[in-house]
Amino acid sequence: MNLSRRKFLEQQAMGIGSVALAWLLQQDGALAIPKDIAAQKQSFDLTPKQPHFAPKAKAMISLFQHGGPSHMDLTDPKPELTKFDGTDYTGEVGYSFVNEASKKLFGSPWKFSKHGECGTELSELLPETAKIVDDICLLRGMHTGANGHEVSIRYFHAGIPGVLGRAHYASWLLYGLGAETQELPAYMVLTDPGGHPVDGVNNWSSGFLPSLYQGTVLRPKEPRILNLDPPSHLRGEPQRQNLALLQALNRRHAERFPGENDLEARIASYELAAKMQTAAHEALDISQETQATQELYGLDDDATREYGTRCLIARRLVERGVRFVQLFLAGQPWDNHSNLKTALPGVCRRTDKPSAALVTDLKQRGMLDEVLVHWGGEIGRLPVTQNQGGPEKNGRDHNGQGFSIWLAGGGIKPGMTFGATDEVGHKAVENIVTPNDYQATLLHLFGLDPEKLAYHVNGQSQSLTAGRSARVVSEILK
């Protein structure tokens, strides 16, 4: 029979859908793998691996907020900024848009108040996040040192500012730990119906790691996986016969390439196709959730329904063994160079309730101890006005010198703040945390030593932080 395994897959996808097929091809190595890996005959798979030490987190959900949320309007109150609103800032400022630059301080139009037993102060724009302050750790001293979006996004995700071709930290987690389920992809990406985020597919690239470890993207609307069900003429016995033929082709392939001791695992991985036909349907079916849970995520409100649905799907995925899920927004909605007074409340209304609901839901289900949740963007905003034609139209320019993110669950101390920016929110000045520190801390929570997790490419040993200064932020760990 002159029918190759690859040709068979192209012609007889058996309705498993593009996501399932891509995942299977990744596991089989049919997608591009660096030549030096093949030459070294290294073996890669997603079978569970032992961590370096006992982990506190087993899964992670990242709610990435592209564009740079304005920390002095949301998470980092600055009374001095309000006091000196409209006066000239005496410090040095780096602008991204010099032609619209100003040194006039811009006090926040919104009020801050203390919440929870911990007393963390948050803006009135985040009423739902205010309800979970006792469950989160707010990092107010984040610092990238760069004001640009792409340069900071790549720094956060892949360890070096601005450099393409490097692996997302989620890919490193899969490389180090494998998967906990063989019924669903271990690294899943939930994109926005409005389109990809800034920097596109680079946001979930596996870089120089084998493509087996890259993110698998779900469609942003129903059906989230196309062609998941086999066509009617292939259901039942025809499908079983197709699978039997595929198994025979696999065995023939194994005979042609003896000595590949991971080939049996590759052959077995094709069973994922049939499993996904059941598992993916069930995991993505939010109609199984109670009305109370759906309302918790805001599915009864037009403003929060879409983002809330994805947050709920994220919980369902990690509940079923998916290692890492990341949610993105289209473009960069937090990039409020103008119309801050109307644009910022809008994106807060969309995301605040679902984000808080995710933490609440995980806690109610007893999952928060082992599921790490991240909320934050790649940069913050400047304390001075970006002049766009008047007080109601003005905004804020980029600021990578100081900003906020928050973490919850997965071994993180709850109900605390860590780090600080200066009196107007421009620069991180206390307990500064860089993206490399963030990455080292994440790996540590998953039981991985950042210095031991290495991959050899082109004769060199590579790590997530690439030898850059990185520390585990032990102060925020339980």
N, C-alpha and C positions, 0 to 999 in steps of 0.2 A: 504494500500500500504506500503510494508516494504522497503522503499527506503529512506535513510537518505539524508539530504541536502548535506552533505560532499561527499557522494558516488555519488550523482547526478553530482556534480561539477567535480569529478574525471573522470566520464565516458562521460559527456556531456558538454565539455568545450565550445561548440558552436563556436569554432574558435576565441574566444576572445584573445587568446595568453597567453603565460606564464606571461608576465608583467601585463596584465589586471587581470588575475586570481589571481596572488599573491597579487595585490593591493586590490582586493575584499575580499580575505581571511583575509588580514590585517585589513580591515575596520570591518569585521565581528567578529574579535577576534579569528579566527580559527587557526592562527599561535600562537606560544608560547607567553603567557603573564604571567608575574610573579605571583606566587600563592597568594602572599600577596595582590595583586591588586584585584584578584577575590574575595578573602575573604572580602575585604572592600567594594565590589560591586560598585567600582568606575566606572564612565562612561567616555568613551573616544571616540571622533569623530573628524572629520575635518571640522565641520561647522565653519564659520567665528566667531572669538572671538573679543571682544573689547580690544584694547591695554590699557595699564595703562595711556597713554597720547598720544597726537597727534603724529603720526609717520611722519618721513621724507622719509623713504624708505618703499617700498611695496614688493620689490623683490630683489634678489641678485644673481649675477653670480660670482663664484670664479674660477679663473684660477690658479690652484695650480701647482707649479713648483717643483716637487720632486727632492731632491738631494742637494739643496743649491746653488742657483745662486751666482756667485762671484761678490759681490757688488763693490769691488775696481776695477773691470774690466768693470762694467756696469753702476752703478748708483751713485757711491760715489767716486769722483776723489780724489786722494791722491798724490799731487806733492812731498811731502816729501818721500813717498814710492819710487817714481821714482828717486828722487835725490840720495837716499842712496841704490839704487838697488845693490845687491850683497854683501852688508856689513852685519855684524852680528847685529841682533835685540837684544837690551839690556833688553827687557821685558821678563816676564815669559810666556811660551806658553804651553797649554795643547794639546797634540797630540792624534789622534786616531790611527795613524800608526807610532809608535815610531821607528821601524826599517828603515823607510824611512824619518825620521825627519831631519830637517835642521833649523838653525836659520838665514839663509841667506835671507835677504829681497828680494822680487820678485816684482819689479815695473811692472805696467801694460804695456803690449805691445801695447795697443790701446790708441788712442787720445780721449780726452774729449773736448767738446765745449758747449757754452751756446745756449739755444734754447728758442723760444717763448718770449712773453712779460715779463714773470716771470724770464727769464734768467737762468733757471735750467740747470745745466751741466749734460750731459749724454755722454756715450761712443759712438764711431762711430759704434759699433756693434748693436745699437738700433736706426737706422735712422727713423723708423716708429713711435716708441714711442716718439721720439723727436718732432714729429709733434703734439702730444697731450699733451705736458707738461703743457699747460695752462689749461687743464681740469683735471689734476691729482694732488693728494697730495702724495708726496714721503716721506715716513717715513724712515729716515736713522739711527734711534737709536733703532732698534729692538733688543731684548735680550731674549734668553731662558735660558741661564746659563748652557746648556748642549750641547755637541758636536754631540751626536748620532742622527741618523735619526728618528728611531721609537719613542724614548723618546720625541723628539721635535715635531714630527707630532701629537702625541697623546695630547701633551700639547696644540698645536694650535687648534686642532679640538675639544677636549673634556675637557679641563680645568685643568688637572693635568699631570705633566710630566710622561710619560712612563706607565701609568696605563691603563690596558685593562678593558672592560666592562662598559665604560662610554659612554654617548650619545654625538654625534656630535652636534655642536651648531645649525646646521640646524634643527635637531630633536627638539631642544628646541624652535626654532622659530615656528615650526608647533604645538608643544604642547601649546604654549602660544597664537598663533594667528589663528590656523586652516588654511584652504585653501581658495583661492579665486576662484577656479574652481573645479567642480565636474566631469569634463570631462577628466582631465589628472591628473596623480599623482602630488602632490604638491612639492615633493623633488626628483629631478632627477639627475642621475649621468651619465656622458658621459666618458666612458673609452677609452683607446687607443687600436687600432688594434694589437699593439705589445704585449699586455698583461696588467695585473693589475699593479698598482703602488706598490712601497714598502709598506709593511704592509697590502696589499691586502684589503679584505672586511672590515677590521677594520676602514678604512677611511670613511665609510658611515654608521657605526653602530648606532642604536638607544640605545645601551647599556641597562641600566635598565629601560628606558622608554618603553612603549608598542611598539611592532614591527610595529604598524600602522605608526609610525613616522620615520621609517628608509628610507634610500635612495632607489629609484627604478632605477635599472641599465638598460640603453639602450644598445643594442648590438653595438659594435664599427664599424660595417659595415652593409650594406644592406643585407637583410631586418633587420632594427633595432628592430623590434618587430616581432617575429616568429608567424605564424598562426593567424595573426590579423583578416584576413577575414574568415568567416565561410566556410566550405567546401560546394561545390555546392549542395549537397543533403540536407543541412540544411538551405539553404538560404530561405528568404521569409517566407511563412506560417509555415514550420517546425520550424524555429527559434522562431517565435512568440509563437507557441505552447509550445516549450521548456521553454521559459521565463514564460509563464503562469503557467506551472507545477512547476517551481522553486518558483514562487510567492506563489502557494498553499502550497508547502512544508515549505516555510518561515512562513506562517500564522499558520500552524500546530505547528511549533516550538515555535511561540509566545504564543500559547495557553498552551503549556507545561510549559512555563516559564513566568507566569504572573508577572506583577510588574516591569519588566525591561523597564523603560520609554524611554530608547534610542534604543529599539529594532526596532521600526518603522523606525528610521533613518538608522539602519543597513539594513533593508529590502529594503529601497529606494536606498541604495548605490549600489545594484546590477544592477541598471539601468546604472551605469557607463560602464558596459560591452558593451552595445549597443552603448553608446555615444562614447566610445573610438574607435570603428570601423570607425567612421567618423572623430572624432577630432584628433586622433593620425595620421591618414593618412595625414590630411591636415596640421598639425603642422610640420611634418617631411618632407614635400614636398618642398624642396628648389628650385625646378624648377619654382615655382611661383615667385621667386625673379628676379629682373631685371638683365640684363647682367652687368650693372654698379655696382650693389650691390655685385654680385658674384666676380667681379674683385677686388672690394674694399677689400674683405676678402682673396684674393689670390687664388681663385678657378681655375684660369687660369694658375697656376704655380705648377709644380710637388712638389716643395719644401714646399709649404704652403697649398696645396689643402686639405689634410686630416684635419689638425688642423683648418684651415679656415672654413671647412664645419661644424665642431662641434661648433665653435664659432657662426656661423650663426644660427645653430639649437638652440643654447642656447638663442639667441635673440628672435627667433620665439616662444620658449616655454614661456619665461617670458611675452612676448607680449600677450599670450593667458591665462595668469593667474597663471602659475606655480610660486610658491613662491621662490624656491631655486634651482639653477643648479650649479653643480661643474664639471669642466673638469680636467682630470688627464692625465699624460703621463706615458708610460710604464716604469717600473723600476724606475730609478732615473737619467735621462740624464744630469742633472746639477751637478752630483757628479764627478767633473773633477779632480781626483787625479793625472792623467797623461794626456799628450798630450793636455794641456790646449789651446795651440795656434790653434789647429785644431778642438777640440771637442766643445769649447765654441762658435765659430762662427757658427758651424753647427746647434746647438739647437736654437741659436738666429735667424738664417735664417728661421727656421721652425715656430717659435712662435711669432716673433716680429710684423710682418704685421697683422696677424689675431687678435692679442690682441689689437693693436691700432685701427684696423677697428671696433671692437666691440664697443669701446667707441665712435668713430666717428659716427657710425650708430645709436646708441642709442640717441646721441645728435641731429642728424639730424631729428629723428622721434619724438623728444620732450619727450623721455622716460628717459633720463639720470637723471633728477631731482628726479625720484622715484625709479630708479634701481641702486643699489650699485654694483660696480665692484671691485673685489680684484685680484691683481696679486702678487705672491710671493711664496717663499718656506719656509721650516721649519728652515733653518740655512743659514749661509753664508760660506765664505772661509777664511783661514788664510793669512796674508800678507807675510808669509815666503814660501820658496820653499819646495815642497815635491819632493825629488830627485828621478827621475825615469830613470836616465842614460844620462842626457845631457839637455841643454837648450831647445831643441825642444820637448823633451819628458816630461819635468817637469810639475807638476801640483800644486794644492793647497789642503791641508787637511781641515777637517771640522772646523767650527767656529760658535758656538752658542752665543758668547759673544757680537757680534755686526754685524748687517746686515740690508738690506733694503727690503721693500715691497712698493707697491703703491695701493692707493684707488682712486676711482672716482665716482662721482654722489651720489645719495641717501642722500644728506645732508652734504657731505664732502666739505670743502673749496677747490676750484680748484687753480691750479697754485702756489703751495707752497711746500716747503720742511719743514720737522719737525724732530728734533733730529739730532744727530751727533755721529760719532765714533771718536776715537783718530786720531792722525796725520798719522798713517799708516793703519787705518781701522780695528784694532784688536778688540777693545772694545767700546761698546756704552758708551758715557760719558755725553751726554746732551739730556734732554727730552727723557729719556729711556721709551720705550713701551714694555711691556711683552705680551705674548699671552692672559693672563687674562684681561689686559687692552684693548686689541683688541676685545675680546669677549664682555666685558661690553659695549664698544662703539658701537658695532654692535647691541646689544639688545636695547640700547638707541635709535639708529636711527630708529628701528622698533617700537618704542613706548613702550618698555618693561623695567621695572625697574629690573636690575639684582638681587637686593636683595629681590624682591617680587616674582620673578618667581621661584617657588619651586615645588618639587615632593616628595611625601612620599613613601619611600621604606624601608622595614624591620623595620618599626617603627621610621625611621629617616627622617628628612627633607633634601633633596638634592637640590643643585643648580648647575648651569653650572660651576661656578668658585669655588664651594665647600668651601666657606668661606675663600679662599685665598685672599690676598690683590689685589684688582682690582679697577681701576678708569676709569671713562668715560673721554676720552681724549678730553676735551671740546675745546682745542686750535685748533683742526682741523675741528671743526663743524661750519657750517654756522650759 
